[in-house]
Amino acid sequence: MPRGAHMRAQGSADVIVIGAGMTGLSAAVRLKSADVDVIVVDKARGVGGRMASRRIGDAGFDHGAQFITAKDQQFAAALASWQKAGVARSCFQSDTDVSAENTCWCGTPAMTAVAKHLAAGTETRLEQRAVKLQCMDTHWKVVFANADSITAKAVLLTPPVPQSLMLLEASTIRLPAAWRTELDAIDYQRCITVMAVLEGPSSIPHPGFVAPQDSPIAWIADNQVKGISTLPAVTIQASDDFSRKHWDDDRNVIGDQLIDMAAPLLGSSVEALQVHGWLYSMPAVSSTRRFVTLEQSPPLILAGDAFVKPRVEGAWYSGQAAADAILATLR
């Protein structure tokens, strides 16, 4: 690690945001706009969380969230600003339903572009896994797996709720019984995802995706038609039921099975494939709250796509609301 990065990791900030997905980055941008010193940390090597993209050679894939929709004006305005910045565009356009609220958006050149754009103006520290939170009277101390630490006036937790609860348990932070019951009830779908490079164009019909009903395959999309791959490449996402049933099976075997199931839509043989498992793909049971305040002073807040609604839009709103709550305590 560069010397400067190590020194900063031992420093302090007004707010530490744990998690560099949409919720964390949404909150960080809101906090930065109010001149708050914020640091975003994430255990991964890149930002975006489940807004994830990957390459296999020259083939490109969105292998997490497949698209973004805007049902509310405020989020629609945010999407418009990302489009103006050149990091988002419409995709999967239907010839029959062209209403604004049903327009699908994606990052360009891939889904992670939106997250990278949001992170550009914020200090973001990657490959930093938080292992303990310590309350230091008026501040929080966040300790990382490499023994580095940062102190802050407030902490915002944005990982999937089960991961946040594990961090709280490791920190011996006890929640009121009512909070614990509500948070324990939040559940997530699992998703085994196959990324396949094809020898030729797929047979997936216009507008470039199929979402089968009552099938082991929940989604299959053509990334070349989507405009994120120069080569024929498809993303296949298994249903929650199939993913749970085969979660511990050999991923290569499961990948081949899903390829066989999708064969009528592939239209071409597979040249290469990779398989990824999303343990916390999408909330199946969520909370109606936009965030949860676990501690008032110093503030410790839990937010994410398990609050409001389980979509990218919901994650963005949860981050905005959590940031506003933190700002109210810092003023």
N, C-alpha and C positions, 0 to 999 in steps of 0.2 A: 504494500500500500504506500502511495506517495506520502512523504513526510507531512505535507500540508494537510492532506486528508485525515491523517491520524490525529494531528493536533486539533482539527475542527471537531472530530468525533468526541474529543474529551471536553468540548466547550459547552455552550448553552444557547438557548433560543427562547423566544416567547412561547412558541408552540411546537411540539413534535407530533407529526402525523405518521402513524404506523400504517403502511400500506400505500403503494403507488398505483392503485387501480383508479377507476373513475371517481369513486367517492373521495378518496384521499386527495387526488389532484384537484377535484372541484373545490374542496375545502381550502386547499393550499392557495389556489388562485384567488379565492374570495378573501382570505386572510392577507395575502400580499397586497391586494388592492386597497386594504385599509392600513398599509404600512406596518404590518405585523411581521416580525422576524420568525420565519417558519422553516423547519427542516422536515423533509419527507424521507422516510427510511423504508426499505423493503428488502426482504430476504432474497428476492429474485435477481437475475442478472440484467433485467430490463424493466421498464415501466409498462403499465397497461393492465396488469392482472389478467383477467379473462378476456380482455380486448387484445387477443394474442395473434401474432402472425409468425410464420416460419417459412423457410426456404429449403427445398431439396434441389440442389443444383440451381438451375435457372427457373425452376417452377416455384411459384409463390402460393401461399395458403393463408387464409384466415381460419384458424382452427379452434377458436373460442367463440366469442360473440360473433354472430354472422351479419348482423345489421343493426341499425339504430332507427327508432321511430320517435316522433315528437307529437305528443297528444296535447301539450300545453304551450301557450304562447311564449313563456319565459324560456323554456328549453328550446323551442323553435328558434328563438333569437340567438341562443348560444350556438346552435347548429349552423345558423346563417353566418355567424362570425367565423366559424371554423371553415365553412365553404369559402368565404372571402379570403381566408388565410391560405387556401389551397390544400387543406388537409382533410377535407370531407367533400363527398359528392353523392348524388343519388345513384341508386343501383337497383337491380331486380325490378325494373319498371314494368308494370302491367299495362296492356293496351286498353283495359276496360276501367280500372280503378286508378285514377290519377289525382285523387283528393290529397290535400297537403298532409292530413293526419295519417294517411296510409302510405305515404311515400317512405321507402326504405333508403337509408343513408348508410354509407360505409366510409371508413378512412381511406385516404389515398396518399401514397401508393398502396397502403395496406391498413388494416384496422388500428395497428399500433401508432399510426401517424398522429391521430387525435391526441393520444396520451403523451406522445413526445412533444407535441405542440404545447400542451398544458404544462408539462414539466420544464419547458425551456427557461422560464423565468424564475424557477424555484430551485433552491439547493436540494438536490435529491441524492441520497446516499444509498447505493445498491449493494447487494450481497451483505447486508447488515441484518442479522436475525435477532430481534429483541427476545430476551429470555427472562427478564425480570423488571418489574416496576417497583420503585421504592418511593414512598411518600416522605419528603424531607420538609415537613411543616408547611411551608408556603410554596414549595416546588415539587416536581416529580423528577426522579432520576431514572432514566431508561438505560438498562444494562444490556449489552449485546453478547452474543456467543463468543466473540473474540476478546471479551473483557473490556472493550471500550465502553464509554458511557456518555450520555448527554443529559443535561438538566434543562427543565423547561417549566414555565408557569402553568402550562396546560398540556394534556395529552389527548389526542384523538385516535381511537382504535378503529380501523376500517377493514381488517381481514374478515373472512367468513366467520360468523358468530362462534362456531365451535372452536376455531383457532384462537379467537380473542378470549374465550372462556378458559382455555388451557393456559394462556399467558396469565390471566388473573389468578388462577389456581396456583401456578408456579410462584406467583408474587404474594401468596397468602392474603389476597384481597377478598374478603367475604362480602357477598351480595345479600341484600334482603331477600327473604324467602320468595316474596312475590315476584321480584325481578328475576330470580334464578329460575322459577317455574316458567315464566314467560319466555325467557331466552332459551331454556332447554327445549321448549316446544318448537323452536325454529328448526326446520329440517331442509336439507338440500337434495336435489336430484344429482345423480351421478351420470357421467357421460364418457363413454369410450369413443374416441375420435380417430378416424383413419384419414391420412393424407396420402393420396395416390397420384403418381405421375403417369399419364396415359401416353400410348404411342401415337394416338390420333385424337381428333375431336370426340367429345362425349356425345351421348344421345339424349342428354337432359333437355327437355323442351323449354321453350321460351316461358318465362323470362330468365331462366338459368338456375332454377332450383326446383326441388320437389320435397314436400313435407308429407310423407305417407301417413295414413291413419291405421292404427292397430297393427303396427309393424315393428319388428326389431330395429328398423332404421327410422329415426325420427326426422332426419334432414339429410339431404344430399345436394350439394351445390357445385356448379362449374366455375372455378376461379378464373379461368380464361375469359369466359363470357362476362364475369363480374368485373374484369378489367384489372386484376391484381397479379396475373400470371401471363407471361409470354408463351408458355407451353401449356398444352392440355393438362389440367390438374383438377382433381375433385376433392372436396371435403365431405366425408361421410360421418354423421354423428348418430350413435346408437341411442335407443330409448333408455329411459331410466331403468325400466324393468330388466331389459337385456343387460345393461351395464352392471347392475347390482348382481345379477345371476352369474355373470362371467368375470366379475372384478378381479378375482384372484387367479384366473386362468392365464395361460401363456399368451402374452399380448400378440405375438406373431401369429399364433393359431387363430385367435379371435379376429385379428385383422384380415386374415385370409377368408374367414367365414363371412365377414361383412362385405368383403369384395365379391364373394360368390352371390350373396343376396342382392347386391346392387348391380350385378352383371347386366341385366336388361337395360339399365340406364347408362351404363358406362360406354357401350358402343365401341370399345377398343380394349386391347390388352394392357395390363399394368406393367410399367417399366420399373417402378420403384415405389415403395410405400414406407410410411412411418405411422406408429400408433401412439396416441397420447391419452392418458386417463385424467379426467377432471373429477376429483373427489367431491368438490363443491361447485357443481356446474351452474345451478340456478336454484334459488330458494323455492321449495315446494310448499312450505308453510312459513309465512312471513308475519311481520308485525305491522300494525296500522300506524305506529309512531314513525316520525321521521328520524329520530335518534333516541338514545337513552343516556341520561346523565347519571353515571354511576357514582361519582363523587362531586360535590359542589365546590369544595375549596380544599386544595387546589383542584381545578376542574379535570375530570376524567370522563370522557364521552365516548360512547360506542355508536357507530353509524355504519351504513353499508346498503347493499341492494336488497338485504333482507328486511329493510324498512321502507315504507311507502309502497313500492311495487317492484317486483323482481326483474327489472329491465335496466338498460343503461341509463334511461331517463330517470328512473327511480334512484339509482345510485348517485346521479348528479344532484338531484334535489336533496337527498340525505346529506351529502357533503356540504351543500349550501346552507342548509338549516343548522347543521352542527357548527359550522364556522360562525354563523350569526350568534349562536348561543355562547360560543367562546368569546367572541368580540364583546358581548354584553358584560362578561366578567372581567375583561381586561381594561375596560374604559374607566 
